[in-house]
């Protein structure tokens, strides 16, 4: 079997080996520093939809807690 490998094939193989995942370097650093939860919270808070959903979720939890506390004290 006679296989001819072009220079393009060699260069693309080398590029795949040495490719840096620059987009994932921040999360890689967070995992290394064992602060992945802090990374997720900061990213979620930076996103406008994530911030709104977080505020709404906390409000709903507090409203349910206030209702149950009021019901247990006989306020309604």
C-alpha positions in Angstrom: 0.0 0.0 0.0 1.5 3.3 -1.0 0.1 6.3 0.8 1.1 9.9 0.0 0.6 12.4 2.7 0.6 16.0 1.6 2.1 18.9 3.5 -1.5 20.1 4.2 -2.2 16.9 6.1 0.9 17.2 8.2 0.3 20.8 9.1 -3.3 20.2 10.1 -2.3 17.3 12.3 0.3 19.5 14.0 -2.2 22.3 14.5 -4.7 19.9 16.1 -2.0 18.7 18.5 -0.9 22.1 19.6 -4.3 23.9 19.6 -4.9 25.9 22.7 -8.4 26.0 24.0 -8.3 29.7 24.8 -12.1 29.9 25.2 -12.0 27.4 28.0 -8.9 28.7 29.8 -11.0 30.7 32.3 -13.1 27.7 33.3 -10.0 25.6 33.4 -8.4 28.0 35.8 -11.6 28.0 37.9 -11.5 24.2 38.1 -7.9 24.3 39.0 -8.5 26.8 41.8 -11.5 24.8 43.0 -13.9 27.7 42.6 -16.2 26.4 39.9 -19.4 27.5 41.8 -18.1 31.1 42.1 -17.4 31.0 38.3 -20.9 29.9 37.5 -22.5 32.5 39.8 -20.5 35.3 38.3 -21.3 34.2 34.8 -25.0 33.9 35.6 -25.1 37.2 37.3 -23.4 38.9 34.3 -26.1 37.6 32.0 -29.2 39.8 32.1 -31.6 36.9 31.8 -29.7 34.9 34.4 -29.9 37.9 36.8 -33.6 38.3 36.3 -34.3 34.6 36.8 -32.2 34.6 39.9 -34.0 37.5 41.4 -37.4 36.1 40.5 -36.5 32.6 41.9 -35.3 34.1 45.2 -38.5 36.3 45.4 -40.7 33.2 44.8 -38.9 31.2 47.5 -39.2 34.1 50.0 -42.9 34.6 49.2 -43.7 30.9 49.7 -41.7 30.9 53.0 -43.5 34.1 54.2 -46.9 32.5 53.3 -46.1 29.3 55.2 -44.8 31.3 58.2 -47.9 33.5 58.2 -50.2 30.5 57.9 -48.4 28.7 60.8 -48.9 31.8 63.0 -52.6 32.0 62.1 -52.4 35.3 60.2 -54.6 33.9 57.4 
